[in-house]
Amino acid sequence: MSNIAIFQTGGKQYRVKTGDVIKVEKLNADGTVEFDQVLMLDDKIGAPFVDGARVIAQVVEQKRGDKVLVFKKKRRQNYRRTHGHRQYITVLKITEIKG
């Protein structure tokens, strides 16, 4: 059984072990999700991916993240703009790492 894996999804990389709960970009999935783009598994480093490695996760919930405020200002021009944004995220619980 593997302890640590690094996989990628949504253009980002995540370091996980069994039992971790992580937030990733929105996935259109319910139930179980399987990731096959595993970059590193314990001491095995892929080129670019480790052959046959899988990270299996359970979808906990689909929600929106915290609000990110974008503030623009130009000094001495009386120009100020505020814009808010909330990204959709998926919360995952890592159930198994297969090597």
Secondary structure by P-SEA (a helix, b strand, c coil): cccbbbbbcccbbbbbccbbbbbccccccccbbbbcccccccccccccccccbbbbbbbcbbbbccbbbbbbbbccccbbbbbbbbbbbbbbbbccccc
